[in-house]
Amino acid sequence: MDARTRRAWHAALVETDPDAKCARVAALRAEAAPDAGDEGSDDPRPVPGRPAQPPLVAPRAVPRRGLGTREGRAALAHAVAHIEFNAINLALDAGWRFEGLPAAFYADWLSVAQDEARHFQLMRARLRELGSDYGALPAHNGLWEAAEKTAHDPLVRMALVPRVLEARGLDVTPGMIQRLRELGDHDTIAVLEVILREEVRHVAIGTRWFRHLCAARGLEPDATFRRLLDEHGVRLHPPFNLDARRAAGFADAELCGHEPPAHA
């Protein structure tokens, strides 16, 4: 990745306006690994760029509403849109922050960023159909806090963000879809089905680069994954979408994070 391209990635990462960020992401390209010692940008804006709204609050302070009302379904759509907006920044940060990796690493994370931008736009459009918009409700910052905690090491990032947080989306989205199907909200289901299908590939990209980094360091990946979960106090809880996790590259020994499921 030459200096000009790296600056373009950084500009997309610090962009605060959601529409402008999505446009910048769509225009990005990835060529090769960042040049060693290339700072990439002297832009002083903080990473990541986000709009003034929604306000960020503690997870417990995010209002919860039942899906039986239009307002409740809008709240769900807002939560998913916020996840997708954060996922744009996570993918951009993976490519911008970690230097010296193969060119395919940057191409992979660019493709993820572009998918996440499209997911955000789809869910935001649905949110507007439900009479709301992104920023109308409080949200939490858990995904980006995980990025900050893993900023020191791409192996830890690959283990704990795509393979834990994004993999959790594989587990819980089918339940959302089923509940919305009972309520007849087929328009929201259509967006969630696109997201679920494409997120399998995103988690698989995390798996691919986690294992690449383990091999480069002479580490056994299954044991390393379990060790990192323990070191960071991560416990995974059911339900588990075993088919989606297998499709995303999880070995049987790590499907649920610790021990293989009894009926895997």
C-alpha positions as CSV (number, residue, x, y, z in Angstrom):
1,M,0.0,0.0,0.0
2,D,1.7,3.2,-1.1
3,A,1.5,6.4,0.9
4,R,-1.3,7.9,-1.2
5,T,-3.4,4.8,-0.7
6,R,-2.7,4.6,2.9
7,R,-3.8,8.2,3.4
8,A,-7.0,7.4,1.6
9,W,-7.7,4.5,4.0
10,H,-7.0,6.8,6.9
11,A,-9.3,9.5,5.5
12,A,-12.1,7.0,5.3
13,L,-11.4,5.8,8.8
14,V,-11.6,9.3,10.3
15,E,-14.6,10.5,8.2
16,T,-17.5,11.3,10.5
17,D,-20.4,11.6,8.1
18,P,-21.9,8.2,7.4
19,D,-22.7,8.9,3.8
20,A,-19.3,10.4,3.1
21,K,-17.6,7.4,4.8
22,C,-19.5,4.9,2.7
23,A,-18.6,6.9,-0.4
24,R,-14.9,7.0,0.6
25,V,-14.9,3.2,1.3
26,A,-16.4,2.5,-2.1
27,A,-13.6,4.4,-3.8
28,L,-10.8,2.7,-1.9
29,R,-8.3,0.3,-3.4
30,A,-5.7,-2.0,-1.9
31,E,-2.4,-2.7,-3.6
32,A,0.2,-4.0,-1.1
33,A,1.4,-4.0,2.4
34,P,1.9,-0.5,4.0
35,D,5.5,0.7,3.7
36,A,7.5,0.3,6.9
37,G,7.9,3.6,8.6
38,D,5.2,5.3,6.5
39,E,3.0,7.1,9.0
40,G,0.3,7.4,6.3
41,S,-1.3,10.7,7.4
42,D,-0.7,13.7,9.5
43,D,-4.5,14.1,9.9
44,P,-5.1,15.0,13.5
45,R,-8.7,13.8,13.6
46,P,-9.4,11.0,16.1
47,V,-9.8,7.3,15.0
48,P,-12.5,6.3,14.3
49,G,-14.6,9.0,12.8
50,R,-18.2,8.9,13.9
51,P,-21.1,11.3,13.8
52,A,-22.2,13.3,16.8
53,Q,-25.3,11.1,17.0
54,P,-26.0,8.5,18.3
55,P,-24.8,9.3,21.8
56,L,-22.7,6.5,23.2
57,V,-23.8,5.1,26.5
58,A,-23.0,2.0,28.6
59,P,-24.5,-1.2,27.1
60,R,-27.1,-1.5,30.0
61,A,-28.3,2.1,29.2
62,V,-29.3,1.2,25.6
63,P,-33.1,1.1,25.6
64,R,-34.6,-2.3,24.9
65,R,-38.0,-2.6,23.3
66,G,-40.1,-5.5,22.3
67,L,-40.3,-6.3,18.6
68,G,-44.1,-6.3,18.6
69,T,-44.2,-2.6,17.8
70,R,-42.9,-0.5,14.9
71,E,-40.8,1.4,17.5
72,G,-39.3,-1.8,18.7
73,R,-38.4,-3.0,15.2
74,A,-36.9,0.4,14.6
75,A,-34.8,0.0,17.7
76,L,-33.5,-3.3,16.4
77,A,-32.8,-1.9,13.0
78,H,-30.9,1.0,14.7
79,A,-28.8,-1.4,16.8
80,V,-27.9,-3.4,13.7
81,A,-27.1,-0.3,11.7
82,H,-24.8,0.8,14.5
83,I,-23.0,-2.5,14.5
84,E,-22.5,-2.3,10.8
85,F,-21.2,1.3,11.0
86,N,-18.7,0.2,13.6
87,A,-17.8,-2.8,11.5
88,I,-16.8,-0.4,8.6
89,N,-14.3,1.3,11.0
90,L,-13.1,-2.1,12.3
91,A,-12.3,-3.3,8.8
92,L,-10.6,-0.1,7.8
93,D,-8.6,0.0,11.0
94,A,-7.3,-3.6,10.5
95,G,-5.9,-2.6,7.1
96,W,-4.6,0.8,8.2
97,R,-3.1,-0.1,11.5
98,F,-1.3,-3.4,10.9
99,E,1.7,-3.1,8.7
100,G,4.0,-5.6,7.0
101,L,1.3,-8.3,6.2
102,P,0.7,-9.9,2.7
103,A,-1.1,-7.8,0.1
104,A,-4.0,-10.3,0.4
105,F,-4.6,-9.2,4.0
106,Y,-5.4,-5.6,2.9
107,A,-7.5,-6.7,-0.1
108,D,-9.5,-8.9,2.2
109,W,-10.2,-6.2,4.8
110,L,-11.0,-3.7,2.1
111,S,-13.6,-6.1,0.7
112,V,-15.0,-6.5,4.3
113,A,-15.2,-2.7,4.7
114,Q,-17.0,-2.3,1.4
115,D,-19.5,-5.0,2.4
116,E,-20.1,-3.5,5.8
117,A,-20.7,-0.1,4.2
118,R,-23.3,-1.6,2.0
119,H,-24.9,-3.4,5.0
120,F,-25.1,-0.1,6.9
121,Q,-26.8,1.6,3.9
122,L,-29.3,-1.2,3.5
123,M,-30.2,-1.2,7.2
124,R,-30.3,2.6,7.4
125,A,-32.7,2.6,4.5
126,R,-34.9,0.1,6.3
127,L,-34.7,2.2,9.5
128,R,-35.9,5.2,7.6
129,E,-38.8,3.2,6.2
130,L,-39.7,2.4,9.9
131,G,-39.9,6.2,10.6
132,S,-36.5,6.7,12.2
133,D,-32.8,7.2,11.2
134,Y,-29.4,6.4,12.4
135,G,-28.5,8.5,15.4
136,A,-32.0,8.7,16.7
137,L,-31.3,6.3,19.6
138,P,-28.4,5.8,22.0
139,A,-25.9,3.1,21.2
140,H,-22.9,1.6,22.9
141,N,-19.2,1.5,22.0
142,G,-18.4,-2.2,22.7
143,L,-17.1,-3.1,19.3
144,W,-14.6,-0.2,19.1
145,E,-13.5,-0.8,22.7
146,A,-12.5,-4.3,21.6
147,A,-10.6,-2.8,18.7
148,E,-8.6,-0.6,21.1
149,K,-7.8,-3.5,23.3
150,T,-6.4,-5.5,20.4
151,A,-4.6,-2.6,18.6
152,H,-1.2,-3.9,19.7
153,D,-1.3,-7.2,17.8
154,P,-3.0,-8.4,14.6
155,L,-3.2,-12.0,15.9
156,V,-5.1,-10.9,19.0
157,R,-7.3,-8.7,16.8
158,M,-8.2,-11.5,14.4
159,A,-8.9,-13.9,17.4
160,L,-11.1,-11.5,19.4
161,V,-12.9,-9.3,16.9
162,P,-14.0,-11.3,13.8
163,R,-13.8,-14.7,15.6
164,V,-15.7,-13.6,18.8
165,L,-17.7,-10.5,18.3
166,E,-18.6,-10.9,14.6
167,A,-19.1,-14.6,15.0
168,R,-21.6,-13.8,17.7
169,G,-23.7,-12.2,15.0
170,L,-23.8,-15.6,13.2
171,D,-25.3,-17.1,16.4
172,V,-28.0,-14.6,17.2
173,T,-29.2,-13.4,13.8
174,P,-31.2,-16.5,13.0
175,G,-33.2,-15.9,16.2
176,M,-33.9,-12.3,15.2
177,I,-35.0,-13.5,11.7
178,Q,-37.4,-16.1,13.2
179,R,-39.0,-13.6,15.6
180,L,-39.4,-11.1,12.7
181,R,-40.9,-13.8,10.5
182,E,-43.5,-14.4,13.2
183,L,-44.3,-10.7,13.1
184,G,-44.4,-10.6,9.3
185,D,-41.6,-8.1,8.9
186,H,-40.2,-9.5,5.7
187,D,-38.4,-6.2,4.7
188,T,-36.1,-6.3,7.7
189,I,-35.6,-10.0,7.3
190,A,-34.4,-9.5,3.8
191,V,-31.6,-7.1,5.0
192,L,-30.7,-9.4,7.9
193,E,-30.4,-12.4,5.5
194,V,-28.0,-10.5,3.3
195,I,-25.9,-9.6,6.4
196,L,-25.9,-13.1,7.8
197,R,-24.9,-14.7,4.5
198,E,-22.0,-12.3,3.9
199,E,-20.8,-12.2,7.6
200,V,-19.9,-15.9,7.3
201,R,-17.2,-14.8,4.8
202,H,-16.0,-12.0,7.0
203,V,-15.5,-14.3,10.0
204,A,-13.8,-16.8,7.6
205,I,-11.4,-14.0,6.7
206,G,-10.6,-13.5,10.4
207,T,-10.0,-17.2,10.7
208,R,-7.7,-17.3,7.7
209,W,-5.5,-14.5,9.0
210,F,-5.6,-15.7,12.6
211,R,-4.2,-19.1,11.3
212,H,-1.7,-17.4,9.0
213,L,-0.3,-15.4,12.0
214,C,-0.3,-18.5,14.2
215,A,1.7,-20.4,11.6
216,A,4.1,-17.5,11.2
217,R,4.8,-17.6,14.9
218,G,4.9,-21.3,15.3
219,L,1.7,-21.5,17.3
220,E,-1.0,-24.1,17.3
221,P,-4.2,-22.2,16.4
222,D,-6.9,-24.1,18.4
223,A,-4.9,-24.0,21.6
224,T,-3.9,-20.3,21.0
225,F,-7.5,-19.3,20.4
226,R,-8.7,-20.9,23.7
227,R,-5.7,-19.4,25.5
228,L,-6.6,-15.9,24.2
229,L,-10.2,-16.3,25.3
230,D,-9.1,-17.2,28.7
231,E,-6.5,-14.4,29.0
232,H,-9.1,-11.8,28.0
233,G,-11.9,-13.2,30.2
234,V,-14.1,-14.1,27.2
235,R,-16.8,-16.7,27.8
236,L,-19.1,-17.7,24.9
237,H,-22.7,-18.7,25.6
238,P,-25.3,-20.4,23.5
239,P,-27.0,-20.4,21.1
240,F,-24.3,-21.3,18.7
241,N,-24.9,-21.4,14.9
242,L,-22.7,-24.4,14.4
243,D,-23.2,-24.7,10.6
244,A,-22.3,-21.0,10.1
245,R,-19.3,-21.3,12.4
246,R,-18.0,-24.3,10.5
247,A,-18.5,-22.5,7.2
248,A,-16.5,-19.6,8.7
249,G,-13.6,-22.0,9.3
250,F,-14.0,-22.9,13.0
251,A,-12.5,-26.3,13.9
252,D,-14.7,-28.6,16.0
253,A,-12.4,-28.0,19.0
254,E,-13.2,-24.3,19.0
255,L,-16.7,-24.1,17.7
256,C,-18.0,-22.8,21.0
257,G,-14.7,-21.2,22.1
258,H,-13.6,-23.7,24.6
259,E,-14.6,-27.4,24.4
260,P,-16.2,-28.9,21.4
261,P,-20.0,-29.2,21.7
262,A,-21.4,-32.5,22.8
263,H,-23.5,-33.0,19.7
264,A,-21.4,-31.1,17.1
